[in-house]
Structure formats: structure tokens, C-alpha cells
Amino acid sequence: MILLVTNQRDLTTDYIVRELQDRKVPYYRLNTETISDHKCSIGYKSLDDWNIGNIEGESVSSAYFRRPSAPICRLKSLKNEEQEYVQMEWLAFLKSIYSRLERKWFSSPINISLAEDKPRQLLLANKIGFNIPQSIISNNFSHIISRTPNENLIAKPLRQALISGYDEKVVFTSRIPKITQEHEASISFAPSIFQQEIIKRFDVRVTVVGPKVFPVAIWSQENTETEVDWRKGGNINLVHEHIDIPSNIKDKCIELVNMLGLKFGAIDLICDKNNNYWFLEINPNGQWAWIENQTKLPIASTIVDELLKINENNDGH
């Protein structure tokens, strides 16, 4: 049986569910916000000595860590601090289950978490031989001035692109023509990524699943609002086109995913006016359903193929 760890609203997992149902492969979708609805236990006799409801650890042959949410405490009679306590206990329980599934994960939560380190991504991408825009991650005004040409820069968040709250905001990649002394105070608030802007022909999303690569051109330059960040404005009309990319770029994408200990990676590249490809970042657990929806590329099917390979390997043991 394949275990899918996610949340109720994750539409991407719906694609996996549909593929598993079409193939008549047994699966269980664990929406982690509802974990407290189940009777659960963990023993010490073996790694498979656990259960979540009727699901026994020994029945799980492979698992896909997609987008779990924090457990919700259903006991509204409890005080806020008591509800927080209950939530933390459930998070600890889930963490223990995750560690016991280490050999069964498509990509393990630990490796996903480590791979989200963007400075590490740039370090490895540089080692592999990707073209990388001149970059510095800093809150130090003078370092940014000295480590970049300080003209035609872009700035983007190091980690958190969402400012939550009543008036929720998204921090998009922004163009900064030149940094001056007046920016020093705001730059010092937190480290950000500053890079030399690469004039694009188009953006590229490369979805890597195991040994397979699905490159898609996103024609972001056809809309002024999406020139710098194709996600800005939520323009669903941007043309997405399945393209071929040079074999050496494909190989680098696969190598980077392997170096990060993953079986999946959503890699963002830029193709410049001279058809050179530049590495920006990799999302180790990124969205892909909209890519499949627009291009009909068999991403869900390929992920299920990899999950079934894990099944076979575990059965072999």
C-alpha cells in the first residue's frame, strides 16, 4: 500500500490519487490536520510497529510526503495553551512515524527540508557547472555593493515569500535598478538574495522525477507584469510549452536532484536571449499539477512509477 501524506486541500495529491485509482493500486491518503480523529499507536518491536487507525506500518510499502498541515485539536473546550500542547504532541507523533518510513519515502522529509536551503542550492549548482547569476545573500549594504555590479539587480526572499495576517501579502522577485544609501536601513532588516538580472527569453520549469526530466517553457516575457516574476499577478493565461533542453542541462538537473538525496525536484531556470540556461533555484517539493494540466506531461504517472519501484525494492528485502 502507498501512503500519501498531505492535507485535505492539496489538489496536487488528487492527481496521484486518480492515477492510483486508475491502476487499482491500494493507497491511503493521510490528511495530517485530521490525525487526532484516529486511534494511533507506536511500539518498539520494529520500525513497522505502528498504526494510524486501521493502517498498520507493515502494510505501507512506499510513501509520498507532499504537503502535510499542522494537526488540528478538536477539543474546543480546551484553553488555547492546552490546544497548543495537544497539537505539539501530535506533531511529535507524526515526526516519529516519518522517521520510521525513511527507506520507503519517495523523497524523505529530512532531505526535503535540507534541500530548501537556497544558499546550499547555489553552492551545489555552481559545483555541478550551472550558469548562475552573480549573487549574494546578505543584509549588509556594503557587501551587496562590493559583491555585485550594483546595477540591474533583482531581489527575492531567502525563505519566506508570504507575509501572513489579515492583509496577506506575497513577496515577489523585484527589480532594483541601483542600491543607494537610502536603502541601507531596509536592507538591514533581514538577509535577502540579490542577483544580477538576466534578460530572459523565457522562464523554464524543469520537473525532475527519478531519471526523467520534464522541461517546460513559461513565456513570461509576453506580459509586462510577469517579466521579472512569472508568478506575479496570477496570470493563468501564460503559455506553457513542453520544450527540449540541451542534454547537458538535463544531466545537471538530474545530478542536482540526486545530490540533494531526492527523487523529485522542481527546478527554475532562465533561458536568455542567446539561448544560454541559468540556474535560479530548486523547490524540492514543489507544485506540478498545473504543469500537467496545461501540457499533459505524465508527471503523476511517473511519480507513481517511482513509488511502485520502491514497493518492489522493499518487497525484495
N, C-alpha and C positions, 0 to 999 in steps of 0.2 A: 504494500500500500504506500502511496505517495502522500506525504504530509505537506500541506500548503499553509504557511504561517503568514498571516496578513491581517487586514481589518475588513469590516463589512462594506466599506465604500470603495475598496480598491478595484477599479474597473479592469486594471491590467490582469489581475488574477482571474477575472471572468473569462479571459481568452484561454488561459491554461485549463480552467475547468471545462470549457466547451471542448477543447482538444482531447482531454482525458475521457470525457463522456463519449465522444465520437469513437474513441479507440476501446471503450469499455474497460478502462484501466481503473482499478479501485483507488480512491483518494479520500482524504479528509481535509476539509478547509477549517483551520483554526483561526477564527477571528478573535484576536487576543484581548480585545476590550471586554469580551463576554466570558473570559476564563473563569470568573467566580461563579458562573452558572453551573459549573461542572464539579463533580466529586473527583478529586485528584490525589495522587499519592506518588512518592518517590521512595524506593528502597535502596538497599546497599549490596544486594547479591550480585548484580551485574549492571552494565550500562543500560541494558534494556529493562531494568526493574523499575518501571514507572507506568503510570496511566493518566490519561486525561479523559474523564468519563469512561466510555466503553473502548477507547483507543488504548491498546497496550503497546509499550515500547517495542516489543519484539515483532510487532506486525508492521512497523514502519521500515521500509527498505531504502527510501530516499526522501529528501525534504528540500523545499524551496522557501528560503527566507525572503519574503517580499516586502511587506510594509506593515509590520505589527504596530498596533496602537497601545497606549497605556491601559492597563486593566481599569475597569470602572467598578467602584464599590457600590453595590446595590442597596446597601443598608442606609437609607436616608435618615434614619433615626440617630445615627452616629454624629458626633461633632466633627467639624472639618479636620481637626488634627487626628481624630480616630480614623476617619476615612482615608486620610493620607497614609496612616500606619498600615491599614489593610492593603492599600494599593502597593506600597513598598514590599510587603510580604509576597504578594502575587508576582511582582516583578522579580523578586529573588527566586521564586519557584520557577518561573519561565527561564531565567538565566541558567539555572541548573539543568533544565531539560535541554536547552540549546547546546550546552557543553557535552551532553551525552550523545548528541546527534552529530558530533564532529565529523565522523567518517562517512556520514550519509548526506551531508549538505551539498546542494548544487554549488553554492558559494557560502562559506561559513560566515556567521555574523561577526566573528572576530576579525577575519580577513577583510570583510566589507568595511568595518569600522576603521581599520588601519589604512585601507586604501583611500579613504575620504580625505586624507592629509594632502592638500594641494601642493605644498612645497615639496613633499616627497614625490608626488606625481611628476613634477617638473624635473626633479633630480633624476628619476629613472628614465623619463622620456629623453632627457639630454644624453644619458648614458647609452641608450639604445641608438641614438643618432637622429631623432626627430629634429626638424627645424622648430625652434622655439623663439617667440618674440622676446626681445630684450626685456628682462623682468626684474622686479624687486618687490619683496613682501616686507612692508615697513610702516611704522608710524613716525619715522624720523625724516623730517623735511629735508635736511641737508643730505642724507643718504640717497633719497629719491632724486635730488638734483644731481648728485655726483654719479649715480649709477644708471642714469637714463639720459638721452639727449634733451629731455625736458621740452619736447615739442611733439604734438600729435600723439599724446598718451591716451590710454584708456585705463579706467579704474574699475575694480569689481570687488565684491566681498570675498574675504578669505574663507568663510564658512557659512554664515547665516545670511540668507538673502531675503528673509521675511521679518518684518517688524510687526509683531502681533499686537493685538489690542482692539479697542473699539473701532479705530480708524486704521485697519490693517493695511500695510504698505509692503510693496516688493522693491528691493534694491536691485535695479538692473545695472548691467555694464554701461558705463557712461564715458563719453568722450571728454577729455580735458586738453584743450589746446596748449596750455602752458601753466605750470605751477609757479605761483608768486608768493611773496612773503605773507600776504593776507590769508593764504590757505594753511599756514603753519599750525594754527590752533586747532582747526577742524581735523587736519591730518593726524594730529597727535592723539585724538580720542581713542583710536583703535587701529591695529595694523590692517592694511588693505593690500590688494595686489595691484601694482602699477606696471603696465606693459606698453611697449611701443606699438602703436596701432598698425596693423597690416591691412592694406587696402584690399578688400575682398572682391573676388569674382562671385563666389557663393560660399555659404557655410556648408559643412559636411558633418553629418551624424553617422558614425560608424558603430553599428551594433555588433559586438563580438559574442558568439555563443559557441563555447568549446573551440573546435578548429574552424568554424565557419564565420565568415565576415559579410555583413550586410551594409554596404555604404549607400548613403542617400544624400543627394544634394538638396539643400534648402535654399531656394532662390530669394534670399533675404534682401538683395540689393534692388529689387524691383519696387520696394516700398520705403520711403524716407524714414518712417518710424522704426523700421526693423534693420536699418543699415548696420548699427553697432551691435544690437542685441536682438536676435530674431524672435525672442520670446515677448518682446515689448509690444503691448497693445493687444495681445491675444489674437493676432491676425491668423485666423484659421484658413484663409484663402491663399497663404503662401504655397507656391508649388513645391512639392516634394517629389524628387525624381531618383529612382534607383539608377546608380551610375557604376561604372567600373573605375577603380583607382589603381595606380601603379602597384605591381606585385610587392615591391619593397616596402610600400606604405602598409599594405595588408599584413605583411610579415611582422612589421614593427607593432602594429595594433595587437596581433595575437601574442607577440612576445611580451608586451607590456601587461596584458591581462594575466598571462602565466606568471610573470614576475611578482605580481600582486597576490598570487595564490587564489585566483578567481577562475570561474568558468564563464563569467559574463562581464561585459563592460560596455558602457555607452560612452563612446569617445567623441569629443567635439574637436573638429579640425577646421581650418580655413584653407580654401583654395584661392591663391592670389591671382592677380592679372596675368602673371607669367606661368600659371598652372603649377606653381610650387605649393606643397601642402605644409601647413604649420599646425603644430600641436597646441591646443589650449588647455584641455583638462579631460579627465575621465570620471564619469559617475559610475561607481561600482555596483549600484543597484538602481539604475535609472529607469525612467519610464520608456516604454517601447510600443505600447498598444496603438498609439496614434500613428506611428510609422507603419505598422502592419495594416492598419485600417486604410491609410492613404495609398500605400504602394503594393499591398497584397503579398509582401515578402513573408515567408513562412517562419517567423520568429518563434511564435508559440509552439509550433510543431517541432522546431529544432530544440527548444528548451526541454520539451517532453522527451525527445530522443535522448538527451543527455541525462535526464532523470532516470530513464529506463536503463541506461548503461550503468548507472550507479547501483540500481537494483540488481543487475546481473553480476556486478563485481561483488556485492555483499552476499548474494546467494552462493557465489563461488567460494566464499570463505566459510 
